[in-house]
């Protein structure tokens, strides 16, 4: 593991995981993920978070090499999710005198997972500080971003924020770990939004409170638990998070359909082309083919949402129901929703989808578009045009 110095006395100790297929056994990782850990070497040395167990065999050796015979005095536990904490027991075995730093909620969870004596845990309060020598750490609770015990650690001398899951993203760090040496806009941004919308987005209200708590704090470097370290332009990631946590949307429509035999799909394409002719960007997804995490990411990004389903066992299609349930869980706001679909007997799919809309925290704009039987030109020519016109007015 090559040594990477972030600033005087602060080292990057993270690793890349290109083997894991699913984050939290749920979200696809086509570009992998990084687990970021950090070491501050001073009169007192501190490790900030660990990595996921089994992701790299040289993690402890790397710590020892940087310390060069000095003891590891502290291990700060910002967050107890196993991708950050599952090496804690290994660290305490290698460095038996290390003291774990966490808040009261952290201490409770530590005792649930590890057989640690009370004297090995130092409980810190919100805003409390610890001097390491040249460096001084302060601890700030940001509950539900995205677990109840989550906190961030701020190093005052270098104005470095160790932000835990906040400001993180999917994707391994290929080459440099820093934002100013990587193609963020072209490569990392979309995976950061997918991470935010699927992992953190549900707690956007708590993200806003975290912003309020850290307002006025000078930040030169942001060191998250996943993704790029922000030293060149930390204001950029702050800007994006401010936009996302306030549910600010871009112009555009996410058009998602569930179709068994092609009629609802043909409706989706017909509607999409009318929207395109009106100059509105459209992202169209077959919910049975595309993993829901990519669809949710675009739903967070764009203002408009059009959902279409066929009827299936007197309900909406089960994959559309799955998407709707995920939308309910992440709770995006300020969206314009319209609904369409096809059936053969009684329009059960569209009825079920309309009925579920309040569960997603949304109102259906306009009259749902429904056809019976095949999706012919004659059935769609006027009805789809009117449907889109009504939607665009609401948009």
RAZI-V100532 format. One record per pair of residues at least 12 apart in sequence whose C-alpha atoms are under 8 Angstrom apart, sorted by the first residue. I is the first residue (numbers start at 1). J is the second residue. Records with the same first field share a line. If there is no record, write none. Layout:
I = J  J
This chain:
1 = 58  62
7 = 158
9 = 40  41  42
10 = 38  39  40  41
11 = 38  39  40
12 = 36  37  38  39
13 = 36  37  38  39  59  62  63
14 = 34  35  36  37  38  51
15 = 34  35  36  51  55  56
16 = 32  33  34  35  55  172  173
17 = 32  33  34  35  55  172
18 = 31  32  33  172
19 = 32
20 = 32
27 = 293
28 = 291  293
29 = 170  171
30 = 171
31 = 170  171  172
32 = 170  171  172
33 = 169  170  171  172  173  226  227
34 = 170  171  172  173  225  226  227
35 = 50  51  52  83  84  225  226  227
36 = 49  50  51  224  225  226  227
37 = 49  50  51  84  225
39 = 63
41 = 66  67
42 = 132  133  134  135
43 = 132  133  134
44 = 71  72  73  74  132  133
45 = 71  72  73  74  132
46 = 72  73  74  75  76
47 = 72  74  75  76
48 = 75  76  77  78  162
49 = 75  76  77  78  79  84  85
50 = 83  84  85  86  87  88
51 = 83  84  85  86  87
52 = 82  83  84  85  86  87
53 = 82  83  86  87
60 = 91  94
71 = 95
72 = 95  97  98
73 = 97  98  99
74 = 98  99  100  101
75 = 98  99  100  101
76 = 100  101  102
77 = 100  101  102  106
78 = 102  149  150  151  152  153  164
79 = 106  147  149  150  151  164
80 = 106  109  110  149  150
84 = 225
89 = 114
97 = 120
98 = 120
99 = 120  121  122
100 = 120  121  122
101 = 121  122  123  124
102 = 121  122  123  124
103 = 123  124  125  126  149  151
104 = 123  124  125  149
105 = 148  149
106 = 149  150
107 = 121  123
124 = 139
125 = 139  140
126 = 139  140  141
127 = 139  140  141
128 = 140
134 = 157
135 = 155  156  157  158
136 = 155  156  157
137 = 153  154  155  156
138 = 153  154  155  156
139 = 151  152  153  154
140 = 152  153  154
142 = 206  207  209  210
143 = 206
144 = 203  206
145 = 165  166  200  203  206  207
146 = 165  199  200  203
150 = 164
151 = 163  164
152 = 164
158 = 220
159 = 218  219  220  221
160 = 219  220  221  222  223
161 = 219  221  222  223
162 = 222  223  224  225
163 = 222  223  224  225
164 = 223  224  225  226
165 = 224  225  226
166 = 200  224  225
167 = 192  224  237  238  241
168 = 192  195  196  224  225  226  227  228
169 = 188  191  192  193  194  195  196  226  227  228
170 = 188  191  192  194  195  226  227
171 = 188  191  227
172 = 227
173 = 227  228
177 = 227  228  229
178 = 228  229  230  231  232
179 = 228  229  230  231  232  233
180 = 230  231  232  233
193 = 297
194 = 293  294  296  297
197 = 296  297  300  330
198 = 293  296  297  330
201 = 244  245  330  331  332
202 = 329  330  331  332
204 = 244  245  246
205 = 245  246
207 = 245
208 = 242  245  246
219 = 234
220 = 234
221 = 234
222 = 234
244 = 300
247 = 300  332  333  334
248 = 301  334
249 = 300  301  302  303  334
250 = 301  302  303
251 = 280  281  302  303  304
252 = 280  281  282  283  302  303  304
253 = 280  281  282  283  302  303  304  305  306
254 = 282  283  284  285  295  298  299  302  304  305  306
255 = 268  272  282  283  284  285  305  306  307  308
256 = 268  284  285  286  287  305  306  307  308
257 = 284  285  286  287  307  308  309  320
258 = 286  287  288  308  309  310  317  319  320
259 = 286  309  310  317
260 = 310
263 = 342  373  374  375
264 = 308  309  310  341  342  375
265 = 286
266 = 375
267 = 341  375  380
268 = 284  308
270 = 380  384
271 = 384  385  388
272 = 284
274 = 385  388
275 = 388
283 = 298
287 = 319  320  323
288 = 319  320
292 = 323  326
296 = 326  327
299 = 332
300 = 332
303 = 334  335  336  395
304 = 335  336  337  395
305 = 335  336  337  338
306 = 337  338  339  340
307 = 337  338  339  340
308 = 339  340  341  350
309 = 340  341  342  349  350  353
310 = 341  342  343  349  350
311 = 341  342  343  344  347  348  349  350
312 = 348  349
314 = 348  349
315 = 348  349  351  352
316 = 348  349  350  351  352  353
317 = 349
321 = 353
324 = 356  360
325 = 360
327 = 360
328 = 359  360  361
329 = 360
331 = 360  361
333 = 361  362
335 = 362
336 = 362  363  364  365  391  394  395
337 = 362  363  364  365  391
338 = 364  365  366  367  368  391
339 = 353  354  364  367  368  369
340 = 368  369  370
341 = 369  370  371
342 = 370  371  372  373  375
343 = 370  371  372  373
344 = 372  373
345 = 372
347 = 370  372
350 = 368  370
365 = 390  391  394
366 = 387  390  391
367 = 387
368 = 387
369 = 383  384  387
